[in-house]
Amino acid sequence: MSIVEIRKSGALHGEIEVPGDKSISHRSVMLGAIAEGETRAEHFLMSADCLSTISCFRQLGIQVDVDRQGDAVTIHGKGLHGLKPSGETLYTGNSGTTTRILSGILAGQDFTSTVNGDESIQTRPMGRIMAPLTQMGACVVSLRGNDCTPLTITGGNLHGIDYLSPVASAQVKSCVLLAGLYADRPTSVTEPSLSRNHTELMLNGFGAKVSSSGHEGAWKASVEPEPVLFGRHIVVPGDISSAAYFIAAALIVPGSEVLVKNVGINPTRAGLLKVVKDMGGDVTIVSEYDRGGEKAADLLVRSSSLHGTKIGGEIIPTLIDEIPVIAVLAAYAEGTTVITDAKELKVKESDRIATVTENLTAMGADVTPQDDGMIIRGGHPLHAADVDSHKDHRIAMSLAAAALAAEKSTAGTECTRIKDADCVLISYPGFYEDLRSLCL
C-alpha cells in the first residue's frame, strides 16, 4: 500500500504538458498491428494500461519496439489476417479498453484466445461486448458464467450486423466496428449518445471506410469489411482526462495561472471545457492545431470563482472520466451542482459514485449520491483528511487536486493522505511529480 501526502498549496504557476492520450495510444497499437507496414506513434502514453495492450499484441506475434526515452513506439504490422494464436492467456491488467476492444479483433481471427485481467477487470461487465460479438457469429464464453473475464473467444466467419447499443460506450462501439473489419458485409453501431470517436477517425486514417451520422438519441457509425490498412505516423495529443486535474487545481487554488500545453480537444471528449465554462471557470484556448485528424490546443487556466451547474444528458459520454474531478470543482463552487445520467460511473475501476461521495464527504463536502449521479452542495470549505483511492487512478488524482486547496482540519491535520496512491501508474506515472512542479 502506498500513501501520498499533499498539503494546501500556494498559487500554482508554470507550464505543463501532460502525457499522450490513453485512448489514442491504445488504438495506435491495435490498428498498427493489423495494418500493413510500420506505424510509429510519438508522444505515446507509457502507462500500465497501454503497456498491457503492447504485451497482448506481442503475444499475438506482433513486433512492437518501445523507445521509452522518446515516448514513442513502432508497431510492425502484419495486416488484417497476420495475427498468430497465443499459447497463453492474454493478460490485460487493469485496462477495460484493452479487454473490450481487443476482443473485437480476436472475434475476427480463426483461432481461440483467452482474455483475462486483474481483480478489477474480473468484476467489470463484459456482457455488453459478448452480445454483439455473438450476434456476429463469434463464440464468446465467460468462463465463470458471470459475463466477466476470463473470456474465451473463438472467432472467424463473422456476419455484419446493425447493432443498437443500449449504452453510449466507445469501448463497445470500437469492439463491434473492429470485428466488423472481418465481417461478410458492412457493420454499424447505433448508440443513444455520441461517445468518443477516436476509433472512427483513426480507422479512416489507416485506410478503412467508416461513415458517421446521427442526431440526438441516435448516433450511427458504420464500417466496410476487409479493408487494406496501411501503417502511418501518429503524433498523440495530450490526454484531456489527465489535463483535467491541473485545470481543476488551477481553478480552485487562489492566484493560480497555469498553461496546459498540447491538450486533445476532440469534441467527443471535451465536455469538461463546456462544464468549466458553465461554472464560471477561466480557461482560454491560446492556440489550436491538428494532430492527424485530432484537434489539440494550449489552454491557459486562471483561478476563478465557480458556481454550481446541472450536468446530464448527451454531454455525459464526453466527460464520463472527468466526473470525479468535476465533483471536486463542484465542492469548491458556490451553490448546488447536480450530475445525472451517469450510471456508467458504477462500473468503472471503482463505483465512482460511491468513492467520490465517500472521499469528498471525509474532506467536509456535502455530497448526496444518486442512482445515476450525485448532488454536490458547494461552498463548504474542504479540509485535509485521510482518503482512499480504492485503487482507482481517477479518484486518486481528483483527490490530489482537491487537497491543494484544503484547509487544516479541526483536529489539526494539515496533509491529505491518499491511500493506494500509486494506482496513478495506470494512466499517468509521473502525475505527482508534475503536480508538485506547479506548486514551487
MIZAKE-747729 format. One record per residue (C-alpha): y, x, z; chain; residue in one letter. Coordinates in steps of 0.5 Angstrom, whole numbers, plus 500, padded with zeros to 3 digits. Example, Ala and Ser with C-alpha at 12.3 -4.5 7.8 and 13.67 -1.06 7.14 Angstrom:
% MIZAKE-747729
- py	px	pz	kette	rest
- 491	525	516	A	a .
- 498	527	514	A	s .
END
This chain:
% MIZAKE-747729
- py	px	pz	kette	rest
- 500	500	500	A	m .
- 507	503	498	A	s .
- 513	501	501	A	i .
- 520	502	499	A	v .
- 526	501	503	A	e .
- 533	499	500	A	i .
- 540	498	504	A	r .
- 546	495	502	A	k .
- 550	499	496	A	s .
- 557	500	495	A	g .
- 559	498	488	A	a .
- 555	500	482	A	l .
- 558	504	477	A	h .
- 555	508	470	A	g .
- 551	507	464	A	e .
- 543	506	464	A	i .
- 538	505	458	A	e .
- 532	501	460	A	v .
- 525	503	457	A	p .
- 523	499	451	A	g .
- 521	492	450	A	d .
- 514	491	453	A	k .
- 512	485	449	A	s .
- 514	489	442	A	i .
- 511	495	445	A	s .
- 504	492	446	A	h .
- 505	489	439	A	r .
- 506	495	435	A	s .
- 500	498	437	A	v .
- 496	492	436	A	m .
- 499	491	429	A	l .
- 499	498	427	A	g .
- 491	498	429	A	a .
- 490	493	424	A	i .
- 495	496	418	A	a .
- 493	501	413	A	e .
- 496	508	415	A	g .
- 500	510	420	A	e .
- 505	506	425	A	t .
- 510	510	429	A	r .
- 513	506	435	A	a .
- 519	510	438	A	e .
- 522	508	445	A	h .
- 515	505	447	A	f .
- 514	503	454	A	l .
- 510	508	457	A	m .
- 508	503	463	A	s .
- 501	501	465	A	a .
- 500	495	461	A	d .
- 502	498	455	A	c .
- 497	504	456	A	l .
- 492	498	457	A	s .
- 493	496	450	A	t .
- 492	503	448	A	i .
- 486	504	451	A	s .
- 483	498	449	A	c .
- 484	500	441	A	f .
- 482	507	442	A	r .
- 475	504	445	A	q .
- 475	500	438	A	l .
- 475	506	434	A	g .
- 483	507	433	A	i .
- 486	514	434	A	q .
- 493	513	438	A	v .
- 497	519	439	A	d .
- 502	519	445	A	v .
- 508	523	446	A	d .
- 510	522	453	A	r .
- 516	526	453	A	q .
- 519	523	447	A	g .
- 517	516	449	A	d .
- 513	515	442	A	a .
- 506	513	440	A	v .
- 503	514	433	A	t .
- 497	509	431	A	i .
- 493	511	426	A	h .
- 491	504	423	A	g .
- 484	502	419	A	k .
- 486	496	416	A	g .
- 484	489	418	A	l .
- 477	490	418	A	h .
- 477	497	421	A	g .
- 475	496	428	A	l .
- 469	498	431	A	k .
- 465	495	437	A	p .
- 466	498	443	A	s .
- 460	500	447	A	g .
- 463	498	454	A	e .
- 468	492	457	A	t .
- 475	492	454	A	l .
- 479	493	460	A	y .
- 486	490	460	A	t .
- 488	492	467	A	g .
- 494	487	469	A	n .
- 496	485	462	A	s .
- 496	478	460	A	g .
- 499	480	454	A	t .
- 493	485	452	A	t .
- 488	480	454	A	t .
- 490	474	451	A	r .
- 493	477	444	A	i .
- 487	482	443	A	l .
- 482	476	444	A	s .
- 485	473	438	A	g .
- 484	480	434	A	i .
- 477	480	437	A	l .
- 476	473	434	A	a .
- 476	475	427	A	g .
- 471	481	428	A	q .
- 464	481	426	A	d .
- 461	483	433	A	f .
- 461	481	440	A	t .
- 466	484	445	A	s .
- 467	483	453	A	t .
- 474	483	456	A	v .
- 476	483	463	A	n .
- 482	485	467	A	g .
- 484	487	474	A	d .
- 483	482	480	A	e .
- 490	478	478	A	s .
- 488	477	471	A	i .
- 481	474	473	A	q .
- 485	469	476	A	t .
- 489	467	470	A	r .
- 488	461	465	A	p .
- 484	463	459	A	m .
- 482	456	457	A	g .
- 489	456	453	A	r .
- 486	461	448	A	i .
- 479	459	449	A	m .
- 480	452	446	A	a .
- 484	454	439	A	p .
- 479	460	438	A	l .
- 473	456	439	A	t .
- 476	451	434	A	q .
- 477	456	429	A	m .
- 469	458	430	A	g .
- 469	464	435	A	a .
- 464	464	440	A	c .
- 468	465	447	A	v .
- 465	465	453	A	v .
- 468	465	460	A	s .
- 462	469	464	A	l .
- 464	466	471	A	r .
- 465	459	468	A	g .
- 472	458	470	A	n .
- 476	459	464	A	d .
- 478	466	466	A	c .
- 476	473	465	A	t .
- 471	476	464	A	p .
- 470	473	457	A	l .
- 465	475	451	A	t .
- 468	474	444	A	i .
- 463	473	438	A	t .
- 468	473	432	A	g .
- 467	472	425	A	g .
- 467	467	419	A	n .
- 474	463	422	A	l .
- 477	457	420	A	h .
- 484	456	419	A	g .
- 487	450	424	A	i .
- 493	447	425	A	d .
- 494	448	433	A	y .
- 498	443	437	A	l .
- 499	448	443	A	s .
- 500	444	450	A	p .
- 505	450	452	A	v .
- 510	454	450	A	a .
- 507	461	450	A	s .
- 508	467	446	A	a .
- 501	469	448	A	q .
- 498	463	446	A	v .
- 501	463	439	A	k .
- 500	470	438	A	s .
- 493	470	439	A	c .
- 492	464	434	A	v .
- 496	467	429	A	l .
- 493	474	429	A	l .
- 486	470	429	A	a .
- 489	466	423	A	g .
- 489	473	419	A	l .
- 482	473	419	A	y .
- 481	465	417	A	a .
- 479	462	411	A	d .
- 486	458	410	A	r .
- 493	458	413	A	p .
- 493	457	420	A	t .
- 499	454	424	A	s .
- 501	453	431	A	v .
- 506	448	434	A	t .
- 509	448	441	A	e .
- 513	444	445	A	p .
- 519	449	445	A	s .
- 520	455	441	A	l .
- 517	461	445	A	s .
- 519	469	444	A	r .
- 518	470	436	A	n .
- 516	478	436	A	h .
- 509	477	433	A	t .
- 512	473	427	A	e .
- 518	478	426	A	l .
- 513	484	426	A	m .
- 508	481	422	A	l .
- 513	480	417	A	n .
- 515	487	417	A	g .
- 508	489	416	A	f .
- 507	485	410	A	g .
- 504	479	412	A	a .
- 506	472	410	A	k .
- 509	468	416	A	v .
- 513	462	416	A	s .
- 517	458	422	A	s .
- 520	452	422	A	s .
- 522	446	427	A	g .
- 526	442	431	A	h .
- 527	440	439	A	e .
- 520	438	441	A	g .
- 516	441	435	A	a .
- 516	449	433	A	w .
- 511	451	428	A	k .
- 509	458	426	A	a .
- 504	459	420	A	s .
- 501	465	417	A	v .
- 497	466	411	A	e .
- 490	469	411	A	p .
- 487	476	409	A	e .
- 494	480	408	A	p .
- 494	487	407	A	v .
- 498	490	413	A	l .
- 502	497	412	A	f .
- 504	501	417	A	g .
- 511	502	419	A	r .
- 516	506	423	A	h .
- 519	502	429	A	i .
- 524	503	434	A	v .
- 523	499	440	A	v .
- 529	496	443	A	p .
- 530	496	451	A	g .
- 527	490	455	A	d .
- 532	485	457	A	i .
- 527	483	462	A	s .
- 528	490	465	A	s .
- 535	490	464	A	a .
- 536	483	468	A	a .
- 535	487	475	A	y .
- 541	491	473	A	f .
- 545	486	470	A	i .
- 544	482	477	A	a .
- 545	488	481	A	a .
- 552	489	478	A	a .
- 554	482	478	A	l .
- 553	481	486	A	i .
- 555	487	488	A	v .
- 562	487	489	A	p .
- 567	492	485	A	g .
- 561	494	480	A	s .
- 561	496	473	A	e .
- 555	498	469	A	v .
- 554	499	462	A	l .
- 547	497	460	A	v .
- 545	500	453	A	k .
- 540	498	447	A	n .
- 538	491	450	A	v .
- 534	487	446	A	g .
- 538	480	445	A	i .
- 533	476	441	A	n .
- 535	469	441	A	p .
- 528	467	444	A	t .
- 528	472	449	A	r .
- 536	472	451	A	a .
- 536	465	455	A	g .
- 538	470	461	A	l .
- 545	471	458	A	l .
- 547	464	457	A	k .
- 545	462	464	A	v .
- 549	468	467	A	v .
- 555	466	463	A	k .
- 554	458	465	A	d .
- 554	461	472	A	m .
- 561	465	471	A	g .
- 558	472	470	A	g .
- 562	477	467	A	d .
- 557	480	461	A	v .
- 560	482	455	A	t .
- 557	485	448	A	i .
- 561	491	447	A	v .
- 556	493	441	A	s .
- 551	490	437	A	e .
- 546	493	432	A	y .
- 539	491	428	A	d .
- 532	494	431	A	r .
- 528	493	425	A	g .
- 529	485	425	A	g .
- 530	485	432	A	e .
- 537	484	435	A	k .
- 540	489	440	A	a .
- 546	490	444	A	a .
- 550	494	449	A	d .
- 552	490	455	A	l .
- 558	491	460	A	l .
- 557	488	466	A	v .
- 562	487	472	A	r .
- 561	484	479	A	s .
- 563	476	479	A	s .
- 564	470	483	A	s .
- 558	466	481	A	l .
- 557	458	482	A	h .
- 550	454	481	A	g .
- 548	451	475	A	t .
- 542	447	472	A	k .
- 536	450	468	A	i .
- 531	447	465	A	g .
- 528	444	458	A	g .
- 528	448	452	A	e .
- 531	454	455	A	i .
- 526	456	460	A	i .
- 521	460	455	A	p .
- 527	464	453	A	t .
- 528	466	460	A	l .
- 521	465	464	A	i .
- 520	472	466	A	d .
- 527	473	469	A	e .
- 527	466	473	A	i .
- 525	470	480	A	p .
- 532	475	479	A	v .
- 536	468	476	A	i .
- 534	466	483	A	a .
- 537	472	486	A	v .
- 543	470	483	A	l .
- 543	463	485	A	a .
- 542	465	492	A	a .
- 549	469	492	A	y .
- 552	464	488	A	a .
- 556	458	491	A	e .
- 553	451	490	A	g .
- 546	449	488	A	t .
- 542	451	482	A	t .
- 536	447	480	A	v .
- 531	450	476	A	i .
- 526	445	473	A	t .
- 520	445	467	A	d .
- 518	452	469	A	a .
- 511	450	472	A	k .
- 508	457	468	A	e .
- 511	461	474	A	l .
- 505	459	478	A	k .
- 500	462	473	A	v .
- 504	469	472	A	k .
- 502	475	476	A	e .
- 503	471	482	A	s .
- 505	464	484	A	d .
- 512	466	483	A	r .
- 515	459	485	A	i .
- 511	461	492	A	a .
- 513	468	492	A	t .
- 520	467	490	A	v .
- 521	462	496	A	t .
- 518	466	501	A	e .
- 522	472	500	A	n .
- 528	469	499	A	l .
- 528	465	505	A	t .
- 526	471	509	A	a .
- 532	474	507	A	m .
- 536	468	509	A	g .
- 537	464	503	A	a .
- 536	456	502	A	d .
- 530	455	497	A	v .
- 526	449	496	A	t .
- 520	450	492	A	p .
- 518	444	487	A	q .
- 512	443	483	A	d .
- 516	446	477	A	d .
- 521	450	479	A	g .
- 526	450	485	A	m .
- 532	448	488	A	i .
- 537	454	491	A	i .
- 543	452	495	A	r .
- 547	458	495	A	g .
- 553	461	499	A	g .
- 549	463	505	A	h .
- 549	471	506	A	p .
- 543	474	505	A	l .
- 540	480	510	A	h .
- 535	485	510	A	a .
- 528	483	511	A	a .
- 521	485	510	A	d .
- 519	482	504	A	v .
- 512	482	500	A	d .
- 512	483	492	A	s .
- 505	480	492	A	h .
- 503	486	487	A	k .
- 508	482	482	A	d .
- 512	487	479	A	h .
- 518	482	477	A	r .
- 518	480	484	A	i .
- 519	487	487	A	a .
- 524	488	482	A	m .
- 528	482	483	A	s .
- 528	483	491	A	l .
- 530	490	490	A	a .
- 536	487	486	A	a .
- 537	482	492	A	a .
- 537	488	497	A	a .
- 543	492	494	A	l .
- 548	486	497	A	a .
- 544	484	503	A	a .
- 548	485	510	A	e .
- 545	488	516	A	k .
- 540	482	520	A	s .
- 542	479	526	A	t .
- 536	484	529	A	a .
- 540	490	527	A	g .
- 535	491	521	A	t .
- 539	495	515	A	e .
- 534	496	510	A	c .
- 530	491	506	A	t .
- 523	494	506	A	r .
- 519	492	500	A	i .
- 511	491	501	A	k .
- 507	494	495	A	d .
- 513	496	491	A	a .
- 509	501	486	A	d .
- 507	495	482	A	c .
- 513	496	478	A	v .
- 509	501	474	A	l .
- 506	495	471	A	i .
- 512	495	467	A	s .
- 518	500	469	A	y .
- 515	506	472	A	p .
- 522	509	473	A	g .
- 525	503	476	A	f .
- 527	505	483	A	y .
- 530	512	481	A	e .
- 534	508	475	A	d .
- 537	503	480	A	l .
- 539	509	485	A	r .
- 542	513	480	A	s .
- 547	507	479	A	l .
- 549	507	487	A	c .
- 551	514	487	A	l .
END
